[in-house]
């Protein structure tokens, strides 16, 4: 019998499959399609201190084997998330949640983290220092080891729940950022966020996206994400939630072999709303196909050939 369960900072998940923030809304939107309680956890929509309408449209552009988005952290603000969105989600999902938090200053990160730390159903605080779609915040914190460490220390000192820092691939050496946040007290790492890209409309001769650039995601990112997870696994001693281009059960196995303890599914949800359910259902068969009995034991297996 196969065991798909994994553990993140003492929190046991029935399986490693987690919808990624920004691609699954607040979760309850998908409850009409299938029983979302089968998911390992949910990283709900990126939350900021104040409500945000997001970036101007158009803010989506297609690319071969993926898409570029510049949504810009559209969300109702942390107070509304706590008072309305999480209670509504809790009717359909009974397991610990991952709260994805963004900010435009260290104080904003700390404010949101402190508020969400008090929510019983929130199990992990995922601090997004890597969003490429906003100005004056987001990715600017995640491209410098000192800034990344500053945010990490500030949030850790203000909360009691595990803090996972979401890293940007838009850096020369992601291991430097990973080591910096670990040294600052991070309990885990989420990686990778989207890669900065753009498209140009040949008819108008202007960028397709109103914000010019946006975050690239989709299957085309899988090899890059695998490489970065592999490198960071060798650089730190804290758990990694791996993401970037995962769209099937075999991708999950590959990401875990690279070093991930769990995974997040992003752009694939926008193509197939059943993809997380399908991956969870297919995992036991794929595990048997490759002689895997206990999924949690394969993390980092590619580093030692086991």
Backbone as CSV, one residue per row, in Angstrom:
resi,resn,N_x,N_y,N_z,CA_x,CA_y,CA_z,C_x,C_y,C_z
1,UNK,0.853,-1.204,0.000,0.000,0.000,0.000,0.886,1.250,0.000
2,UNK,0.531,2.226,-0.812,1.327,3.443,-0.911,0.872,4.483,0.118
3,UNK,1.826,5.264,0.586,1.550,6.331,1.554,1.906,7.663,0.902
4,UNK,0.895,8.483,0.629,1.119,9.765,-0.045,1.312,10.920,0.935
5,UNK,1.260,10.670,2.222,1.314,11.756,3.197,2.716,12.353,3.284
6,UNK,2.761,13.645,3.603,4.014,14.364,3.818,3.824,15.276,5.028
7,UNK,4.927,15.826,5.521,4.864,16.706,6.685,5.620,17.994,6.411
8,UNK,5.009,19.125,6.750,5.643,20.440,6.642,5.656,21.087,8.020
9,UNK,6.834,21.243,8.595,6.982,21.911,9.893,6.010,21.353,10.933
10,UNK,5.927,20.044,11.001,5.078,19.386,11.980,3.625,19.252,11.590
11,UNK,3.238,19.797,10.444,1.854,19.705,9.968,1.773,18.573,8.949
12,UNK,0.992,17.558,9.249,0.866,16.417,8.343,-0.189,16.687,7.284
13,UNK,0.183,16.481,6.023,-0.733,16.615,4.896,-1.027,15.236,4.333
14,UNK,-2.269,14.994,3.928,-2.638,13.695,3.363,-1.871,13.406,2.073
15,UNK,-1.477,14.449,1.371,-0.700,14.335,0.145,0.027,15.660,-0.063
16,UNK,1.014,15.712,-0.981,1.819,16.923,-1.127,1.232,17.978,-2.046
17,UNK,0.001,17.770,-2.541,-0.554,18.632,-3.589,-1.272,19.839,-2.989
18,UNK,-0.760,21.040,-3.334,-1.282,22.295,-2.812,-1.509,23.256,-3.980
19,UNK,-2.721,23.723,-4.220,-2.906,24.770,-5.236,-2.120,26.022,-4.861
20,UNK,-1.449,26.601,-5.838,-0.599,27.770,-5.579,-1.421,29.048,-5.481
21,UNK,-0.944,29.951,-4.656,-1.607,31.239,-4.486,-1.756,31.959,-5.822
22,UNK,-2.940,32.557,-6.009,-3.194,33.326,-7.217,-3.790,32.521,-8.350
23,UNK,-3.809,31.197,-8.221,-4.352,30.353,-9.288,-5.561,29.549,-8.816
24,UNK,-5.954,29.735,-7.555,-7.030,28.942,-6.979,-7.994,29.815,-6.183
25,UNK,-7.857,31.140,-6.357,-8.723,32.063,-5.630,-8.635,31.841,-4.132
26,UNK,-9.788,31.819,-3.484,-9.850,31.476,-2.070,-10.380,30.060,-1.871
27,UNK,-10.270,29.250,-2.922,-10.526,27.823,-2.785,-11.960,27.408,-2.999
28,UNK,-12.897,28.116,-2.361,-14.288,27.686,-2.449,-14.833,27.771,-3.872
29,UNK,-14.187,28.572,-4.737,-14.628,28.663,-6.132,-14.544,27.307,-6.843
30,UNK,-13.631,26.454,-6.379,-13.432,25.145,-7.015,-14.288,24.054,-6.384
31,UNK,-14.987,24.380,-5.306,-15.786,23.369,-4.620,-16.950,22.875,-5.475
32,UNK,-17.342,23.645,-6.489,-18.395,23.197,-7.399,-17.901,22.111,-8.358
33,UNK,-16.575,21.992,-8.489,-16.008,21.022,-9.426,-15.699,19.676,-8.766
34,UNK,-15.173,19.724,-7.535,-14.853,18.476,-6.832,-14.703,18.767,-5.340
35,UNK,-14.566,17.716,-4.558,-14.406,17.862,-3.115,-12.985,18.357,-2.828
36,UNK,-12.837,19.654,-2.571,-11.499,20.218,-2.396,-10.844,19.753,-1.100
37,UNK,-11.588,19.084,-0.240,-10.999,18.591,0.994,-10.004,17.460,0.756
38,UNK,-9.912,16.976,-0.482,-8.907,15.960,-0.793,-7.516,16.586,-0.927
39,UNK,-7.424,17.896,-1.068,-6.141,18.557,-1.253,-5.284,18.465,0.005
40,UNK,-3.964,18.480,-0.193,-3.078,18.482,0.959,-3.239,19.741,1.783
41,UNK,-3.263,20.871,1.115,-3.546,22.172,1.715,-3.922,23.111,0.581
42,UNK,-4.158,24.369,0.900,-4.443,25.400,-0.098,-3.654,26.645,0.272
43,UNK,-2.904,27.183,-0.669,-2.284,28.495,-0.497,-3.232,29.511,-1.134
44,UNK,-3.972,30.216,-0.280,-5.024,31.057,-0.851,-4.467,32.367,-1.405
45,UNK,-5.341,33.108,-2.057,-4.947,34.282,-2.844,-4.088,35.246,-2.048
46,UNK,-3.038,35.758,-2.699,-2.108,36.669,-2.052,-2.825,37.823,-1.381
47,UNK,-2.526,38.049,-0.110,-3.258,39.015,0.709,-2.351,40.172,1.118
48,UNK,-2.872,41.379,0.979,-2.153,42.588,1.385,-2.930,43.296,2.490
49,UNK,-2.302,44.303,3.098,-2.951,45.016,4.191,-4.221,45.713,3.729
50,UNK,-4.124,46.430,2.622,-5.272,47.156,2.090,-5.836,46.433,0.865
51,UNK,-7.122,46.642,0.545,-7.682,46.057,-0.677,-6.925,46.552,-1.901
52,UNK,-6.815,45.685,-2.901,-6.141,46.062,-4.149,-6.996,45.637,-5.341
53,UNK,-7.196,46.573,-6.256,-7.907,46.251,-7.488,-7.004,45.514,-8.460
54,UNK,-5.712,45.699,-8.319,-4.762,45.052,-9.223,-4.322,45.984,-10.332
55,UNK,-3.609,45.419,-11.291,-3.065,46.202,-12.397,-4.115,46.433,-13.483
56,UNK,-3.895,47.420,-14.346,-4.827,47.659,-15.455,-4.811,46.492,-16.445
57,UNK,-5.898,46.365,-17.193,-5.980,45.333,-18.225,-5.517,45.903,-19.564
58,UNK,-5.093,45.026,-20.480,-4.966,43.575,-20.363,-3.800,43.175,-19.462
59,UNK,-4.015,42.075,-18.730,-2.986,41.630,-17.808,-2.694,40.138,-17.908
60,UNK,-3.115,39.528,-19.005,-2.801,38.132,-19.311,-2.318,38.055,-20.757
61,UNK,-1.260,37.307,-20.998,-0.765,37.084,-22.356,-0.358,35.628,-22.499
62,UNK,-0.752,35.018,-23.599,-0.372,33.631,-23.858,1.066,33.552,-24.349
63,UNK,1.720,32.438,-24.018,3.045,32.114,-24.545,3.051,30.631,-24.866
64,UNK,3.988,30.162,-25.669,4.062,28.720,-25.913,4.248,27.957,-24.600
65,UNK,3.354,27.029,-24.319,3.432,26.178,-23.135,3.373,26.971,-21.832
66,UNK,2.532,28.016,-21.806,2.384,28.752,-20.568,1.651,30.058,-20.756
67,UNK,1.799,30.971,-19.800,1.174,32.284,-19.885,1.974,33.289,-19.078
68,UNK,1.709,34.572,-19.355,2.270,35.662,-18.561,1.104,36.382,-17.905
69,UNK,1.220,36.641,-16.591,0.163,37.381,-15.915,0.751,38.593,-15.205
70,UNK,-0.050,39.640,-15.155,0.298,40.827,-14.384,-0.947,41.291,-13.636
71,UNK,-1.536,40.361,-12.883,-2.775,40.666,-12.166,-2.534,41.733,-11.102
72,UNK,-1.387,41.661,-10.432,-1.043,42.716,-9.488,-1.646,42.579,-8.104
73,UNK,-1.751,41.326,-7.629,-2.191,41.079,-6.245,-3.589,41.611,-5.951
74,UNK,-4.508,41.459,-6.875,-5.893,41.861,-6.620,-6.447,41.037,-5.463
75,UNK,-6.922,41.711,-4.424,-7.484,41.012,-3.263,-8.271,42.003,-2.414
76,UNK,-9.153,41.521,-1.535,-10.014,42.430,-0.766,-9.379,43.001,0.489
77,UNK,-8.101,42.693,0.754,-7.450,43.187,1.961,-7.567,42.206,3.106
78,UNK,-6.607,42.255,4.028,-6.493,41.218,5.053,-7.710,41.156,5.974
79,UNK,-8.307,42.289,6.317,-9.463,42.250,7.221,-10.624,41.492,6.594
80,UNK,-10.888,41.756,5.305,-11.988,41.065,4.618,-11.651,39.584,4.422
81,UNK,-10.401,39.279,4.157,-9.991,37.873,4.005,-10.287,37.111,5.295
82,UNK,-9.956,37.715,6.425,-10.167,37.041,7.709,-11.647,36.967,8.071
83,UNK,-12.394,38.030,7.810,-13.801,38.074,8.232,-14.738,37.327,7.290
84,UNK,-14.384,37.255,5.992,-15.319,36.686,5.016,-14.773,35.501,4.237
85,UNK,-13.583,35.664,3.647,-13.081,34.645,2.719,-12.708,33.343,3.417
86,UNK,-11.960,33.414,4.497,-11.553,32.188,5.192,-12.753,31.463,5.806
87,UNK,-13.691,32.167,6.468,-14.877,31.458,6.965,-15.671,30.768,5.856
88,UNK,-15.765,31.405,4.691,-16.482,30.781,3.579,-15.737,29.539,3.091
89,UNK,-14.404,29.627,3.001,-13.612,28.475,2.584,-13.706,27.326,3.585
90,UNK,-13.792,27.668,4.871,-13.802,26.634,5.912,-15.026,25.735,5.844
91,UNK,-16.051,26.162,5.125,-17.231,25.316,4.941,-16.920,24.123,4.034
92,UNK,-15.911,24.274,3.199,-15.573,23.241,2.219,-14.237,22.562,2.495
93,UNK,-13.348,23.253,3.206,-12.006,22.728,3.434,-11.702,22.773,4.922
94,UNK,-11.420,21.624,5.529,-11.294,21.530,6.981,-9.849,21.425,7.459
95,UNK,-8.897,21.429,6.555,-7.494,21.201,6.915,-6.755,22.529,7.094
96,UNK,-5.529,22.487,7.632,-4.748,23.725,7.777,-4.475,24.388,6.430
97,UNK,-4.546,25.717,6.433,-4.337,26.515,5.230,-2.950,27.148,5.224
98,UNK,-2.514,27.531,4.022,-1.311,28.334,3.869,-1.750,29.741,3.484
99,UNK,-1.387,30.710,4.304,-1.765,32.106,4.060,-0.642,32.804,3.313
100,UNK,-0.894,33.167,2.063,0.094,33.863,1.251,-0.019,35.364,1.504
101,UNK,1.085,35.980,1.908,1.084,37.378,2.338,2.050,38.193,1.489
102,UNK,1.588,39.348,1.013,2.444,40.276,0.287,2.405,41.635,0.969
103,UNK,3.398,42.464,0.652,3.440,43.781,1.266,4.301,44.738,0.482
104,UNK,4.210,45.999,0.828,4.981,47.053,0.165,5.986,47.687,1.123
105,UNK,6.039,47.133,2.336,7.026,47.552,3.326,7.135,46.423,4.340
106,UNK,8.198,46.458,5.123,8.361,45.444,6.165,7.204,45.521,7.149
107,UNK,6.784,46.720,7.480,5.677,46.892,8.428,4.385,46.268,7.915
108,UNK,4.147,46.370,6.612,2.932,45.769,6.044,2.983,44.252,6.120
109,UNK,4.126,43.689,5.816,4.273,42.237,5.951,3.979,41.806,7.387
110,UNK,4.566,42.516,8.333,4.389,42.163,9.745,2.932,42.313,10.165
111,UNK,2.282,43.389,9.739,0.876,43.617,10.094,-0.013,42.473,9.628
112,UNK,0.108,42.112,8.358,-0.717,41.028,7.809,-0.388,39.691,8.475
113,UNK,0.900,39.436,8.673,1.308,38.175,9.277,0.754,38.032,10.692
114,UNK,0.809,39.117,11.472,0.289,39.073,12.846,-1.203,38.785,12.859
115,UNK,-1.939,39.374,11.929,-3.383,39.168,11.890,-3.727,37.742,11.469
116,UNK,-3.046,37.237,10.456,-3.340,35.889,9.971,-2.790,34.817,10.899
117,UNK,-1.788,35.155,11.682,-1.232,34.219,12.660,-2.270,33.834,13.711
118,UNK,-3.254,34.708,13.921,-4.283,34.461,14.937,-5.453,33.633,14.409
119,UNK,-5.463,33.365,13.103,-6.562,32.593,12.510,-6.300,31.111,12.728
120,UNK,-7.220,30.435,13.399,-7.003,29.043,13.792,-6.679,28.133,12.613
121,UNK,-7.392,28.308,11.484,-7.215,27.376,10.380,-5.917,27.596,9.602
122,UNK,-5.299,28.737,9.769,-4.026,28.988,9.095,-2.930,28.192,9.789
123,UNK,-2.243,27.347,8.992,-1.174,26.522,9.551,0.203,27.067,9.259
124,UNK,0.372,27.685,8.076,1.664,28.196,7.638,1.474,29.583,7.044
125,UNK,2.405,30.477,7.341,2.422,31.816,6.746,3.444,31.816,5.619
126,UNK,2.972,32.035,4.396,3.841,32.042,3.217,4.089,33.498,2.825
127,UNK,5.298,33.970,3.030,5.627,35.378,2.834,6.182,35.567,1.430
128,UNK,5.402,36.243,0.600,5.749,36.405,-0.811,6.635,37.640,-0.988
129,UNK,7.933,37.405,-1.076,8.870,38.509,-1.320,9.331,38.487,-2.779
130,UNK,8.489,37.922,-3.649,8.959,37.628,-5.010,7.969,37.945,-6.112
131,UNK,6.928,38.733,-5.834,5.931,39.017,-6.870,6.497,40.000,-7.898
132,UNK,6.538,39.624,-9.187,7.111,40.516,-10.188,6.117,41.510,-10.773
133,UNK,4.883,41.524,-10.259,3.815,42.280,-10.914,3.425,43.568,-10.218
134,UNK,4.153,43.955,-9.175,3.808,45.177,-8.463,5.056,46.052,-8.323
135,UNK,4.826,47.338,-8.171,5.926,48.287,-8.037,6.073,48.701,-6.577
136,UNK,7.305,48.915,-6.149,7.557,49.406,-4.794,7.410,48.358,-3.720
137,UNK,7.412,47.106,-4.086,7.287,46.031,-3.105,7.456,44.709,-3.801
138,UNK,6.976,43.639,-3.180,7.027,42.339,-3.833,8.443,41.912,-4.147
139,UNK,8.760,41.792,-5.438,10.028,41.218,-5.852,11.228,41.993,-5.351
140,UNK,11.086,43.277,-5.095,12.233,44.071,-4.668,12.820,43.562,-3.357
141,UNK,11.990,42.954,-2.509,12.491,42.389,-1.259,13.203,41.054,-1.489
142,UNK,12.837,40.366,-2.581,13.328,39.006,-2.788,14.556,38.891,-3.650
143,UNK,15.078,40.001,-4.152,16.249,39.937,-5.024,17.535,40.334,-4.307
144,UNK,17.446,40.656,-3.045,18.607,41.069,-2.251,18.634,40.251,-0.962
145,UNK,19.713,39.548,-0.664,19.764,38.723,0.551,19.472,39.515,1.823
146,UNK,19.997,40.741,1.913,19.805,41.540,3.119,18.335,41.926,3.307
147,UNK,17.662,42.323,2.223,16.246,42.692,2.312,15.383,41.476,2.623
148,UNK,15.697,40.352,1.990,14.954,39.120,2.250,15.087,38.718,3.717
149,UNK,16.292,38.833,4.248,16.521,38.490,5.648,15.799,39.450,6.582
150,UNK,15.764,40.733,6.218,15.097,41.731,7.045,13.610,41.417,7.201
151,UNK,12.950,41.103,6.082,11.528,40.748,6.143,11.327,39.490,6.975
152,UNK,12.175,38.498,6.746,12.053,37.224,7.461,12.178,37.431,8.969
153,UNK,13.202,38.143,9.400,13.403,38.377,10.837,12.224,39.124,11.448
154,UNK,11.732,40.130,10.746,10.639,40.935,11.282,9.372,40.104,11.453
155,UNK,9.044,39.309,10.448,7.838,38.482,10.537,7.996,37.405,11.604
156,UNK,9.139,36.737,11.623,9.359,35.671,12.602,9.238,36.179,14.028
157,UNK,9.687,37.395,14.268,9.639,37.933,15.625,8.223,38.303,16.053
158,UNK,7.294,38.344,15.078,5.943,38.817,15.377,4.897,37.706,15.414
159,UNK,5.261,36.485,14.999,4.271,35.413,14.868,4.742,34.148,15.571
160,UNK,3.810,33.214,15.721,4.139,31.935,16.365,4.100,30.764,15.390
161,UNK,3.440,30.941,14.241,3.290,29.845,13.285,4.472,29.784,12.322
162,UNK,4.676,28.625,11.668,5.799,28.480,10.731,5.743,29.518,9.619
163,UNK,6.907,30.043,9.267,7.037,31.065,8.229,7.838,30.497,7.063
164,UNK,7.206,30.455,5.887,7.856,30.010,4.658,8.028,31.231,3.752
165,UNK,9.214,31.419,3.222,9.500,32.564,2.375,9.452,32.130,0.915
166,UNK,8.632,32.842,0.120,8.486,32.510,-1.296,9.525,33.265,-2.109
167,UNK,10.394,32.508,-2.788,11.554,33.082,-3.459,11.320,33.348,-4.935
168,UNK,12.058,34.343,-5.438,11.985,34.729,-6.848,13.070,34.038,-7.655
169,UNK,12.753,33.603,-8.894,13.781,33.077,-9.781,14.537,34.178,-10.516
170,UNK,14.094,35.427,-10.344,14.672,36.553,-11.080,15.915,37.095,-10.385
171,UNK,16.832,36.194,-10.080,18.079,36.527,-9.398,19.215,35.738,-10.034
172,UNK,20.433,36.198,-9.789,21.598,35.495,-10.337,21.859,34.192,-9.596
173,UNK,21.772,34.217,-8.265,22.049,33.032,-7.458,20.986,32.913,-6.374
174,UNK,20.034,32.037,-6.590,18.916,31.899,-5.647,19.357,31.280,-4.334
175,UNK,20.470,30.544,-4.326,20.923,29.928,-3.084,21.351,30.974,-2.056
176,UNK,21.842,32.120,-2.505,22.227,33.182,-1.568,21.002,33.718,-0.824
177,UNK,19.901,33.880,-1.555,18.662,34.348,-0.922,18.150,33.280,0.043
178,UNK,18.201,32.020,-0.380,17.715,30.914,0.452,18.490,30.822,1.759
179,UNK,19.814,30.912,1.674,20.619,30.850,2.893,20.349,32.053,3.799
180,UNK,20.118,33.213,3.193,19.861,34.421,3.982,18.578,34.296,4.789
181,UNK,17.514,33.773,4.165,16.244,33.668,4.904,16.313,32.543,5.931
182,UNK,17.050,31.484,5.625,17.229,30.437,6.637,17.961,30.989,7.849
183,UNK,19.032,31.711,7.608,19.799,32.281,8.712,18.981,33.290,9.512
184,UNK,17.990,33.912,8.862,17.132,34.895,9.541,15.973,34.237,10.284
185,UNK,15.871,32.904,10.196,14.870,32.198,10.981,13.728,31.559,10.230
186,UNK,13.739,31.597,8.899,12.645,30.994,8.128,12.505,29.513,8.467
187,UNK,11.258,29.059,8.551,10.983,27.647,8.817,10.973,26.815,7.542
188,UNK,10.800,27.480,6.394,10.754,26.777,5.123,10.807,27.761,3.977
189,UNK,10.856,27.210,2.767,10.957,28.017,1.552,9.919,27.531,0.554
190,UNK,9.276,28.463,-0.146,8.419,28.154,-1.294,9.126,28.676,-2.539
191,UNK,9.194,27.850,-3.583,9.913,28.278,-4.779,9.570,27.363,-5.952
192,UNK,9.496,27.968,-7.154,9.825,29.344,-7.454,8.556,30.125,-7.817
193,UNK,8.639,31.442,-7.654,7.583,32.291,-8.170,7.790,32.429,-9.679
194,UNK,6.979,33.246,-10.306,7.035,33.361,-11.761,8.297,34.073,-12.243
195,UNK,8.642,33.809,-13.494,9.810,34.402,-14.128,9.372,35.609,-14.959
196,UNK,10.070,36.709,-14.840,9.668,37.928,-15.517,9.772,37.780,-17.041
197,UNK,8.682,38.149,-17.745,8.662,38.048,-19.207,7.702,39.048,-19.824
198,UNK,7.623,39.066,-21.150,6.699,39.975,-21.838,6.395,39.441,-23.230
199,UNK,5.326,39.975,-23.838,4.974,39.736,-25.236,4.697,41.072,-25.903
200,UNK,4.887,41.129,-27.231,4.620,42.344,-28.003,3.592,42.034,-29.084
201,UNK,2.566,42.846,-29.175,1.526,42.707,-30.193,2.072,43.245,-31.518
202,UNK,2.148,42.383,-32.528,2.727,42.792,-33.805,1.867,43.804,-34.545
203,UNK,0.560,43.799,-34.283,-0.322,44.748,-34.954,-0.176,46.150,-34.373
204,UNK,-0.150,46.236,-33.049,-0.048,47.555,-32.420,1.398,47.965,-32.190
205,UNK,2.294,46.973,-32.261,3.723,47.185,-31.992,3.970,47.669,-30.565
206,UNK,3.067,47.264,-29.657,3.175,47.625,-28.245,3.116,46.356,-27.392
207,UNK,3.600,46.436,-26.156,3.485,45.272,-25.266,2.032,44.827,-25.124
208,UNK,1.815,43.532,-25.088,0.464,42.986,-24.934,-0.119,43.367,-23.580
209,UNK,0.705,43.288,-22.536,0.257,43.555,-21.174,0.382,45.045,-20.857
210,UNK,-0.654,45.605,-20.269,-0.651,47.040,-19.965,0.511,47.427,-19.061
211,UNK,0.899,46.506,-18.184,2.000,46.750,-17.258,3.362,46.437,-17.895
212,UNK,3.359,46.182,-19.197,4.528,45.849,-20.022,5.053,44.447,-19.739
213,UNK,5.411,44.170,-18.495,5.981,42.873,-18.124,5.074,42.160,-17.139
214,UNK,5.304,40.875,-16.993,4.523,40.097,-16.046,5.238,38.816,-15.683
215,UNK,4.573,37.990,-14.887,5.156,36.745,-14.413,4.824,35.584,-15.327
216,UNK,5.856,34.912,-15.818,5.691,33.793,-16.736,5.559,32.486,-15.951
217,UNK,4.561,31.683,-16.311,4.336,30.411,-15.632,3.862,29.379,-16.643
218,UNK,3.781,28.124,-16.209,3.337,27.056,-17.090,4.384,25.971,-17.235
219,UNK,4.076,24.910,-17.997,4.976,23.762,-18.130,6.388,24.114,-18.583
220,UNK,6.535,25.218,-19.329,7.860,25.597,-19.808,8.822,25.917,-18.676
221,UNK,8.292,26.181,-17.468,9.157,26.542,-16.347,9.678,25.340,-15.565
222,UNK,9.145,24.159,-15.806,9.495,23.010,-14.963,11.000,22.747,-14.887
223,UNK,11.729,22.684,-15.999,13.175,22.413,-15.879,13.921,23.463,-15.068
224,UNK,13.542,24.721,-15.225,14.177,25.795,-14.460,13.869,25.652,-12.974
225,UNK,12.600,25.390,-12.656,12.208,25.239,-11.260,12.905,24.046,-10.620
226,UNK,13.001,22.944,-11.352,13.685,21.754,-10.837,15.141,22.068,-10.518
227,UNK,15.798,22.772,-11.428,17.207,23.102,-11.209,17.385,23.949,-9.959
228,UNK,16.512,24.942,-9.779,16.644,25.826,-8.630,16.310,25.105,-7.320
229,UNK,15.280,24.277,-7.307,14.958,23.498,-6.110,16.124,22.571,-5.769
230,UNK,16.693,21.947,-6.779,17.839,21.053,-6.578,18.990,21.804,-5.916
231,UNK,19.285,23.001,-6.408,20.390,23.791,-5.863,20.113,24.248,-4.433
232,UNK,18.891,24.717,-4.179,18.560,25.215,-2.848,18.515,24.084,-1.832
233,UNK,18.075,22.900,-2.238,18.059,21.747,-1.333,19.455,21.471,-0.786
234,UNK,20.473,21.683,-1.613,21.846,21.448,-1.174,22.395,22.607,-0.347
235,UNK,21.711,23.735,-0.363,22.223,24.936,0.307,21.603,25.170,1.681
236,UNK,20.412,24.597,1.938,19.714,24.868,3.203,19.265,23.561,3.849
237,UNK,18.802,23.683,5.093,18.353,22.508,5.853,16.889,22.618,6.263
238,UNK,16.135,23.489,5.597,14.726,23.664,5.923,13.873,23.146,4.755
239,UNK,12.608,22.803,5.009,11.765,22.227,3.956,11.530,23.187,2.799
240,UNK,11.329,22.605,1.626,11.039,23.365,0.411,9.682,22.930,-0.132
241,UNK,8.820,23.887,-0.432,7.614,23.616,-1.222,7.963,23.992,-2.654
242,UNK,8.024,23.002,-3.546,8.458,23.229,-4.911,7.297,23.529,-5.836
243,UNK,7.512,24.440,-6.763,6.475,24.788,-7.741,7.127,25.362,-8.982
244,UNK,6.367,25.345,-10.067,6.856,25.858,-11.339,6.691,24.825,-12.431
245,UNK,5.575,24.899,-13.147,5.365,24.031,-14.300,4.820,22.651,-14.021
246,UNK,4.432,22.357,-12.784,3.926,21.026,-12.452,2.506,20.868,-12.982
247,UNK,2.267,19.775,-13.719,0.929,19.573,-14.281,0.466,18.116,-14.242
248,UNK,1.270,17.210,-13.681,0.867,15.801,-13.606,1.586,15.137,-12.438
249,UNK,1.183,13.913,-12.126,1.746,13.201,-10.978,3.241,12.927,-11.151
250,UNK,3.678,12.642,-12.367,5.107,12.403,-12.588,5.923,13.654,-12.286
251,UNK,5.373,14.829,-12.610,6.058,16.082,-12.283,6.231,16.234,-10.773
252,UNK,5.226,15.804,-10.010,5.300,15.868,-8.550,6.463,15.028,-8.045
253,UNK,6.565,13.798,-8.556,7.656,12.908,-8.158,9.002,13.533,-8.499
254,UNK,9.102,14.101,-9.692,10.355,14.702,-10.124,10.741,15.870,-9.222
255,UNK,9.773,16.712,-8.881,10.054,17.860,-8.030,10.477,17.427,-6.632
256,UNK,9.869,16.385,-6.117,10.244,15.895,-4.796,11.629,15.250,-4.816
257,UNK,11.950,14.551,-5.866,13.299,13.994,-5.988,14.353,15.093,-6.028
258,UNK,13.986,16.247,-6.595,14.915,17.377,-6.644,15.143,17.984,-5.270
259,UNK,14.167,17.807,-4.349,14.356,18.327,-3.002,13.125,18.879,-2.322
260,UNK,11.976,18.869,-2.988,10.759,19.423,-2.394,10.111,18.437,-1.425
261,UNK,9.599,18.966,-0.325,8.837,18.156,0.623,7.353,18.134,0.280
262,UNK,6.904,19.134,-0.464,5.535,19.216,-0.979,5.604,20.067,-2.235
263,UNK,4.474,20.172,-2.947,4.480,20.929,-4.199,3.255,21.827,-4.270
264,UNK,3.355,22.860,-5.102,2.194,23.681,-5.412,1.935,23.638,-6.910
265,UNK,0.650,23.610,-7.261,0.215,23.564,-8.652,-0.360,24.929,-8.997
266,UNK,0.197,25.576,-10.012,-0.216,26.930,-10.335,-1.000,27.048,-11.618
267,UNK,-0.307,27.378,-12.710,-0.972,27.686,-13.974,-1.841,26.552,-14.487
268,UNK,-1.503,25.319,-14.142,-2.288,24.172,-14.618,-3.739,24.256,-14.169
269,UNK,-4.005,24.908,-13.015,-5.387,25.079,-12.552,-6.213,25.934,-13.507
270,UNK,-5.551,26.834,-14.222,-6.250,27.731,-15.136,-6.594,27.039,-16.453
271,UNK,-5.895,25.946,-16.728,-6.149,25.165,-17.942,-7.157,24.052,-17.668
272,UNK,-6.994,23.397,-16.534,-7.844,22.282,-16.148,-8.209,22.418,-14.681
273,UNK,-9.431,22.820,-14.352,-9.798,23.027,-12.956,-9.761,21.757,-12.116
274,UNK,-9.667,20.601,-12.762,-9.613,19.317,-12.060,-8.188,18.810,-11.868
275,UNK,-7.186,19.581,-12.256,-5.834,19.048,-12.315,-5.317,18.579,-10.952
276,UNK,-5.586,19.329,-9.888,-5.109,18.899,-8.564,-5.774,17.595,-8.143
277,UNK,-7.075,17.492,-8.385,-7.779,16.242,-8.079,-7.182,15.087,-8.868
278,UNK,-6.947,15.302,-10.160,-6.418,14.239,-11.016,-5.031,13.801,-10.567
279,UNK,-4.195,14.756,-10.183,-2.847,14.418,-9.723,-2.913,13.577,-8.456
280,UNK,-3.763,13.969,-7.515,-3.903,13.216,-6.265,-4.380,11.793,-6.545
281,UNK,-5.343,11.655,-7.446,-5.858,10.318,-7.772,-4.825,9.467,-8.492
282,UNK,-3.956,10.096,-9.289,-2.969,9.348,-10.068,-1.692,9.031,-9.301
283,UNK,-1.444,9.745,-8.217,-0.187,9.572,-7.490,0.090,8.133,-7.053
284,UNK,-0.870,7.411,-6.448,-0.560,6.044,-6.022,-0.110,5.137,-7.172
285,UNK,-0.746,5.241,-8.333,-0.344,4.420,-9.472,1.060,4.774,-9.949
286,UNK,1.355,6.062,-9.990,2.693,6.481,-10.420,3.737,6.053,-9.395
287,UNK,3.402,6.113,-8.130,4.323,5.645,-7.095,4.627,4.165,-7.274
288,UNK,3.593,3.366,-7.505,3.810,1.922,-7.714,4.646,1.675,-8.966
289,UNK,4.405,2.476,-10.002,5.147,2.322,-11.256,6.652,2.479,-11.043
290,UNK,7.022,3.353,-10.106,8.439,3.626,-9.868,8.943,3.040,-8.545
291,UNK,8.175,2.114,-7.993,8.618,1.401,-6.798,8.698,2.252,-5.549
292,UNK,7.803,3.234,-5.430,7.803,4.139,-4.281,6.651,3.755,-3.353
293,UNK,6.963,3.470,-2.097,5.922,3.126,-1.134,5.543,4.300,-0.253
294,UNK,6.541,5.069,0.169,6.314,6.191,1.071,6.811,7.460,0.401
295,UNK,5.883,8.349,0.037,6.239,9.518,-0.759,7.183,10.459,-0.013
296,UNK,6.999,10.590,1.285,7.815,11.534,2.045,9.286,11.141,2.070
297,UNK,9.576,9.881,1.771,10.964,9.411,1.845,11.764,9.671,0.575
298,UNK,11.123,10.191,-0.470,11.872,10.416,-1.724,12.411,11.825,-1.833
299,UNK,12.054,12.709,-0.889,12.532,14.092,-0.982,14.059,14.137,-1.058
300,UNK,14.564,14.766,-2.110,16.002,14.871,-2.290,16.665,13.628,-2.821
301,UNK,15.870,12.656,-3.256,16.423,11.394,-3.715,17.374,11.512,-4.891
302,UNK,17.188,12.542,-5.723,18.052,12.717,-6.880,19.484,13.084,-6.474
303,UNK,19.672,13.482,-5.227,21.009,13.885,-4.777,21.848,12.696,-4.353
304,UNK,21.184,11.581,-4.079,21.934,10.389,-3.681,21.564,9.145,-4.486
305,UNK,20.731,9.344,-5.494,20.379,8.255,-6.383,19.442,7.227,-5.790
306,UNK,18.738,7.569,-4.687,17.833,6.609,-4.048,16.391,6.868,-4.477
